[in-house]
Amino acid sequence: MAHGPSRSAACGILPDRGTNPCPLHRCGGTVGAILTCPLEVVKTRLQSSSVTLYISEVQLNTMAGASVNRVVSPGPLHCLKVILEKEGPRSLFRGLGPNLVGVAPSRAIYFAAYSNCKEKLNGLFDPDSTQVHMISAAVAGFTAITATNPIWLIKTRLQLDARNRGEKRMGAFECVRKVYQTDGLRGFYRGMSASYAGISETVIHFVIYESIKQKLLEYKIASTMENEEESVKEASDFVGMMLAAATSKTCATTIAYPHEVVRTRLREEGTKYRSFFQTLSLLVQEEGYGSLYRGLTTHLVRQIPNTAIMMATYELVVYLLNG
C-alpha cells in the first residue's frame, strides 16, 4: 500500500520525501537564523549566570534563618536595552557565524539518521506508524546533537562574551583555542546531556499536536455530516492547524524549557556547573524555581510563529499534492 507524506513532518519532526533539506528550506533556515539572532542572544544572556549584569535590583529573602540572594529576573526589553547601551548593536549578532555554519550539517545529519532509522524500524513495527516516527525522531536528534555539540558550544560562548564598546571581541577561532586549552576535547561537549533531555520537547510537541489535530478533524466530520455537505478544506482549517501547532509548541517548550537554561549554564566558561542534575539542583537552591524559566518569553516569541506557519504550510502542501 502506498503511503502519503508522514504525519511526523506535520509536527515539525521531518518530512518523508527525500533525505536532505531542499535548497529553499536551507535558505529559509539561514534567513531565519539571521533575523532571530538578536532574540537568541537576549535569551542566552537571560539564561546565564551573568544575568545579574542586567539587574538593577536585588531582592533579599530569608530562608532557614540565613540571608539568601534572590535575583529579580530582568525582562527581555531591559536586557536588550542594556546590551545596546553598553555593547552596541553588533553584539546582538554574536554567535551568528557558528549558527550559520552549524545549521546545514545539523539538519543533514538529522535527516540521514532519521531516514536510516525509519527504514529499519518499518521492518519491525507497522510501517510509518506513530511509534516509528517518534523513535526515529529521538534517534535522529541524539545523533545530530552528539555530532554538532561543539559548534553550538562555541555559539553560546560567543553570545555570552559581553564586552563594552571599543573592546576587542573574541572571535570563533580564538574561542575554539581557548576551550581546547582550558578543558581539552571534553570541553567541546559540555551541555550535551541537557541537549539530550531536550529531545523530549519534540516528542511532547508531536503527541499534543496530533491529539488537537484529530479533535479538529472529528469536529469537521461531525459538522459536515449534520449539514449533509461534502468535506472540503477551507481557510479556517489551516488557521486551526496553525493554532494547534502554536498551542502544542507552547506546551512542549514550556514543559521542557528548563533544559535550555541548564545547557547554557553548563556551557559557560569557568563554571561551577558540572552535570545536568547537579546544575538543575544548584539553580533551584541558589536562584529559585523561577530561574529555570529565564528567557522563556523571548524563546516563545522566536519559535511559536515560525512553528505555526511551517505546519500550516506543510498541511496545505499535503492537501494540494493529494488533490
TAFEN-V158857 format. One record per residue. N is the residue number from 0. NEAR is the number of other ideal C-beta (glycine too) atoms within 10 Angstrom. D_CENTER is the distance of its C-alpha to the mean C-alpha in Angstrom with 2 decimals. Layout:
((N	NEAR	D_CENTER) (N	NEAR	D_CENTER))
//
This chain:
((0	4	35.34) (1	3	33.01) (2	9	29.42) (3	11	27.57) (4	17	23.94) (5	21	21.89) (6	18	20.17) (7	23	17.07) (8	19	16.35) (9	22	16.67) (10	28	13.76) (11	22	11.48) (12	23	12.18) (13	24	14.90) (14	19	18.18) (15	17	21.31) (16	11	23.32) (17	10	23.31) (18	14	21.44) (19	13	20.05) (20	19	18.10) (21	11	20.80) (22	8	21.63) (23	8	20.71) (24	13	17.19) (25	15	16.96) (26	11	18.61) (27	14	16.29) (28	17	13.25) (29	14	15.39) (30	10	16.53) (31	14	13.15) (32	16	12.12) (33	13	15.52) (34	11	15.57) (35	17	12.37) (36	19	13.11) (37	20	15.14) (38	18	12.52) (39	23	10.26) (40	25	13.55) (41	28	14.52) (42	26	11.44) (43	26	11.98) (44	27	15.69) (45	26	15.48) (46	29	13.70) (47	23	16.36) (48	19	19.91) (49	13	21.30) (50	19	20.28) (51	13	24.06) (52	14	24.76) (53	23	23.63) (54	15	25.56) (55	8	29.16) (56	7	29.99) (57	10	29.92) (58	9	30.73) (59	8	32.92) (60	10	33.10) (61	8	35.51) (62	10	34.50) (63	5	37.23) (64	5	39.59) (65	7	37.45) (66	8	35.93) (67	13	32.16) (68	11	29.93) (69	15	27.25) (70	19	25.33) (71	12	24.74) (72	18	21.19) (73	22	21.48) (74	13	19.90) (75	20	17.59) (76	11	20.74) (77	15	22.81) (78	23	20.44) (79	19	20.34) (80	13	24.13) (81	18	24.73) (82	21	22.76) (83	13	24.77) (84	10	28.00) (85	14	27.86) (86	20	25.94) (87	13	26.19) (88	9	23.96) (89	9	23.25) (90	21	21.21) (91	18	18.52) (92	16	17.90) (93	28	17.88) (94	23	15.78) (95	18	15.71) (96	15	17.96) (97	23	15.98) (98	24	12.86) (99	15	15.27) (100	15	16.96) (101	19	14.02) (102	18	12.54) (103	14	15.75) (104	13	16.48) (105	19	13.06) (106	18	13.32) (107	17	17.03) (108	17	16.81) (109	23	14.39) (110	18	16.80) (111	15	19.84) (112	22	18.92) (113	25	18.02) (114	16	21.28) (115	15	23.43) (116	19	22.24) (117	22	22.74) (118	13	26.13) (119	12	27.27) (120	20	26.04) (121	15	27.77) (122	8	30.98) (123	10	30.38) (124	12	28.99) (125	10	29.51) (126	13	28.30) (127	19	25.02) (128	14	24.77) (129	15	21.78) (130	12	22.34) (131	22	22.23) (132	23	18.98) (133	18	17.13) (134	18	18.68) (135	24	18.14) (136	25	14.41) (137	18	14.29) (138	19	16.67) (139	24	14.95) (140	22	11.62) (141	17	14.00) (142	17	15.96) (143	23	13.42) (144	22	11.97) (145	14	15.66) (146	15	16.80) (147	21	14.46) (148	21	13.73) (149	18	16.60) (150	19	15.16) (151	21	11.98) (152	23	14.49) (153	24	16.72) (154	24	14.17) (155	26	13.51) (156	24	17.29) (157	24	18.16) (158	27	16.04) (159	21	17.86) (160	18	21.17) (161	19	22.81) (162	14	26.26) (163	10	28.73) (164	10	30.06) (165	7	32.41) (166	10	31.11) (167	7	30.18) (168	13	26.45) (169	16	25.16) (170	12	24.30) (171	16	22.00) (172	9	25.06) (173	13	26.42) (174	20	23.18) (175	17	23.35) (176	12	27.01) (177	15	26.46) (178	21	23.89) (179	13	26.33) (180	9	29.33) (181	10	27.91) (182	14	26.20) (183	9	27.08) (184	9	24.89) (185	9	23.38) (186	18	21.89) (187	19	19.45) (188	17	17.89) (189	24	17.24) (190	25	14.07) (191	20	13.80) (192	18	14.80) (193	24	11.93) (194	24	9.50) (195	18	11.92) (196	18	11.70) (197	19	8.00) (198	18	9.50) (199	15	11.13) (200	20	8.37) (201	21	9.13) (202	18	12.74) (203	17	12.98) (204	24	11.57) (205	22	14.11) (206	16	16.92) (207	20	16.77) (208	26	16.50) (209	18	19.38) (210	12	21.38) (211	18	21.29) (212	20	22.01) (213	11	24.94) (214	12	26.33) (215	16	26.30) (216	13	28.09) (217	10	30.65) (218	11	31.36) (219	17	31.87) (220	11	34.26) (221	10	36.19) (222	11	36.56) (223	13	37.93) (224	10	40.28) (225	8	41.72) (226	8	42.43) (227	6	43.51) (228	9	41.38) (229	6	39.60) (230	12	35.79) (231	8	34.35) (232	12	30.87) (233	10	30.80) (234	8	28.55) (235	10	27.94) (236	18	26.47) (237	16	23.66) (238	12	23.15) (239	20	22.94) (240	22	20.27) (241	20	18.19) (242	14	18.81) (243	25	18.01) (244	29	14.62) (245	20	13.92) (246	15	15.39) (247	25	13.65) (248	26	10.10) (249	17	11.37) (250	17	12.97) (251	24	10.33) (252	20	7.79) (253	15	11.04) (254	14	12.37) (255	18	9.75) (256	20	8.74) (257	22	11.59) (258	22	10.13) (259	25	8.06) (260	25	11.55) (261	27	13.37) (262	27	11.62) (263	26	12.51) (264	22	15.95) (265	23	16.57) (266	30	15.99) (267	18	18.42) (268	15	21.84) (269	6	24.77) (270	14	22.88) (271	11	24.45) (272	21	21.37) (273	11	22.02) (274	12	20.12) (275	19	17.36) (276	11	19.91) (277	13	22.12) (278	23	19.43) (279	19	18.46) (280	11	22.20) (281	17	22.99) (282	21	20.48) (283	14	22.05) (284	11	25.53) (285	14	25.43) (286	20	23.24) (287	15	23.08) (288	9	20.52) (289	13	19.34) (290	22	17.91) (291	18	15.14) (292	17	13.78) (293	27	14.38) (294	25	12.27) (295	19	10.92) (296	15	12.94) (297	25	11.72) (298	23	8.01) (299	18	9.47) (300	14	11.88) (301	19	9.53) (302	18	7.54) (303	17	10.45) (304	14	13.19) (305	16	11.52) (306	22	10.73) (307	21	14.26) (308	13	16.00) (309	19	14.61) (310	24	15.75) (311	21	19.00) (312	13	19.74) (313	18	19.34) (314	22	21.65) (315	15	24.08) (316	13	24.26) (317	16	24.92) (318	12	27.57) (319	9	29.25) (320	10	29.34) (321	8	30.88) (322	4	33.41))
//
